[in-house]
Amino acid sequence: MTIEDVRSRFLKHFDGATGSVYASPGRINLIGEHTDYNNGFVFPGAVEQGMIAEIKPNETRKVRAYSIDLKDYVEFSLDDEEGPKASWARYIFGVCREMMALGVPVEGFNTAFAGDVPLGAGMSSSAALESVYAFALNDIWGGNKISLMELARVGQRVEHKYLGCKCGIMDQFASVHGKAGSLMRLDCRSGEFEYFPFHPEGYKLVLVNSQVKHELVGSPYNDRRESCERVAAAIYKHHHMVESLRDADYAMLDEVKNEVSEEDYKRAKYVIGEKDRVLKVCEALEKGDYETVGQMMYATHEGLSKEYEVSCEELDYLNDIAKEAGVTGSRIMGGGFGGCTINLVSEELYDNFVKVVKEKFAAKFGKEPVIIDVVIGDGSRRLC
Ligand code: GLA
């Protein structure tokens, strides 16, 4: 989907006059999964795939929105409390309402949008949708006074309040702040972040999409978050400086082993391990030590599968194939329950890995996985 495609559909559906066009990307995450809502570190980057939206004020209080991919049209009033039912339109409605709550004098508009982030692949198509509208509304009506970090929080609040997914900040953060060629290490507590140029000499980052559709809204995602919060609260009773699992270590976790359920214990054990792995990966990257990066990725997969239990048969199989093919690092990416694995593959193994993973996966599950070469792209921006 290109800007020209979006424009031609926009002109066809509305009054024939052009508006402004914006783009926001999906994201990958090298490491640091389910750490964001525990106030830990994450290490994402934006991708080239994303959402493109054309927007033109229509001098009413109504938003008239057309989803090009779904061929669906929805109209809602900015002053409505409830908002539309269709979930794709609720994202746009939520962004409008949250921007208005921040004092941005949003007016009615016509809009058409489309995207090329595969849906349910763990690449944050929904964050791309929230971010493209948050960024655009800030540009058109907000005089760009709202900071990028606050725009990311707008998207996160939309997930919490309008879709019921208690996500962390990683996806929206990555979508608005992305920079071509760089990953970003974000401290989810302080909001401080650093760009890390990422050009792994001799390696490629490749996603393998199992095509098992994951849907975080209504999934056990929120249960995982609650497990973490229960364990943090139990530790807090013994150690008042522990506000979240970010502050906890294995010794503290063991102290409360009998006060929390076995399941909650396992979940917290994964998170405590993961927050240290992110820091180790950053150190290793600075030294060009991709073997360590890869080992940490495999350790994350193991934890997500056995302790955090957000994997599935297809993702575990993709991980096994990667290991057998000698891939340097491989793991589930994103929230889990389906979607992609992210793989750090040496260039000489790349062709063979792609061939083997397609063949073996298709032989077992009757369908080839989709290979996506990662190109780290820019964050939210106005195209014209
Ligand atoms: C989803 C959420 C993020 C994050 C990841 C797991 O993508 O939206 O906030 O929690 O899962 O790391």
Boltz pocket constraint, residues with backbone or C-beta under 6 A from the ligand:
constraints:
  - pocket:
      binder: B
      contacts: [[A, 32], [A, 33], [A, 34], [A, 35], [A, 36], [A, 37], [A, 122], [A, 124], [A, 167], [A, 168], [A, 169], [A, 170], [A, 171], [A, 216], [A, 334], [A, 335], [A, 336]]
      max_distance: 6.0
